[in-house]
Amino acid sequence: MRAINLSYTSREQVEVYRFSWPVSIGLPILLVGLQAFVPVRMPFFRIFDFGLLLTIFFAVSRRSQVSGLLTGAAIGLLQDCLTHTPFGVFGIAKTLVGYGASSIGIRIDVENPGSRFLLTFFFYGVHLLVFAAIERELMGQSVHFNLGHEAGVAVANSVMAVFLFALLNRFKIRD
Amino acid sequence: MNFFSRHKNTVVLATVLLAQLLALAVQVKRQTAEGPVRVIRLVAVTTLAPFERVMIYTGESVRRVWKNYLDLRDVRRENLRLKADSERMRLDRAREQEDARQARRIQALLSFKEQWMDTTVAAQVIGTSGTETSRLLYLDKGAQDGIKADMPVITPDGVAGKVLTVYGDHTAQVLLINDPSSGVGATLVNSRLQGIVKGTPTGEVTLNYIMGDEAVQPGEALVTSGGDRVFPRGLPIGTVVKVNMGRNLFLDIKLKPAVDLNRLEEVLVITSQKPRGPDTAGLGPIRAADILAQHLPGVPQTATPQTGAPQTPPSPAPQAAPNGQPAATAIVPRGPAQNASPAKPQTRPAASEGTRPQ
């Protein structure tokens, strides 16, 4: 078992995990597919960004910045495939989220529900800001924020992350 | 240790971001998704679509079985209600048929032509974009069913969107009217003002380009104008719910779509439209004076021509055409009605019934 000793956490050894190839490839396809399919029957499901949650989960579990940003880019581009906006909008946003989440994952304990909730809430905001910046600055489109709605969506995604991460822990393999 | 090893993470991040930014810039410049981007999207959509189709059909089957069971329980009460509805609709239909005949006669006089829905294809919604920023649907019908880009997508309630891209034989992507990049030519039913219906980033639907000095009331209905050359004229779009003074001298008009865009499960794609004049079969030859006589109570009654007698211009024509032109310039609609017997005017309603004051 390889461990990274970090003084920023509770001086415990931080564990690094990896995932099998079927999980690394199949899980994003499954969850992004579900995210596209379920709103046909349950429209409120549209508020969940499973791509974002998976990016954060893989990033903080692997604790590798390169791995985190590449995973984020791949998941973001997969989401881009299902939209009609130019290819790369979600890709760039999730690349940065993957990089940031893995950087934080190295420094703090992300195994308890509280930190997972806060981490997801924070990165939902980062994702939103990056997305808005791309839309406004690179694509020249107007951006409107309904702060109350976005805060509610961020909380909903954070709650979902707590349960989803607990479920996905089963797929972790200790490195 | 060289630079790359020391700053490996930053270099990889910069490279990945740069590559995506470049790709984005090229697409924004081109404005169309062609080349490798289209191929990547095609692969992704055709990979996900079959799974979505299977899940939709499975869910639909389970739901149908359950619904059939529930339906059996309420079938008697439902039957009585439907019978009452049927009686009421029959009366409504008789009234509307007369209105429609009158409208067709007036259209014929004006040589009015419009796009008629010729064929439609029913399609099942199998997926969405999965994001709040891109208001799209995926359908289970594609090129094999004759679906092409820019075809209108409707439901019995009204307009839903248009086909944006066709991915292979069995999948098509639909842009909903509440997407910011959509646009539908619209007419307000009462005021006849024309504008463009667009979506907003928050998924609302607005009517744009109505001048600030126009009077638009909440509750007024909107239909398609046909001016966008995508949607046929007269399809319901929605109703006005809120009117505010916006920026740039235009009104800020919010709409309630006629279609519940969040709960679309089946839609109709209009696969062909044909320009047609109104169907005047069975209405008989019509003269301008007859139409005017129906609408102007003060126009004196014309003498009804006898069966078999040659049709002569009616005597009150000068009143109907104040410029002195006789009503011999009878306007006869094209089509089957042209072959109708000259005696047919006897069957015309109102104008030849002799009820108007001489």
Interface residues (C-beta under 8 A of the other chain):
Chain A: I29 V32 G33 Q35 A36 F37 P39 V40 R41 P43 R46 I47 D49 Q65 V66 L69 L70 A73 L77 L78 Q79 C81 L82 T83 H84 T85 P86 F87 G88 V89 F90 G91 I92 T95 L96 Y99 F131 I134 E135 L138 M139 G140 Q141 S142 V143 H144 N146 H149
Chain B: K8 N9 V12 L13 V16 L17 Q20 L21 A23 L24 A25 Q27 V28 A33 V37 I40 R41 V43 A44 V45 T47 L48 F51 E52 M55 I56 G59 V125 I126 G127 T128 S129 G130 T131 E132 T133 S134 L136 L137 Y138 L164 T165 Q173 L175 D179 P180 S181 T200 P201 T202 N262 R263 L264 E265
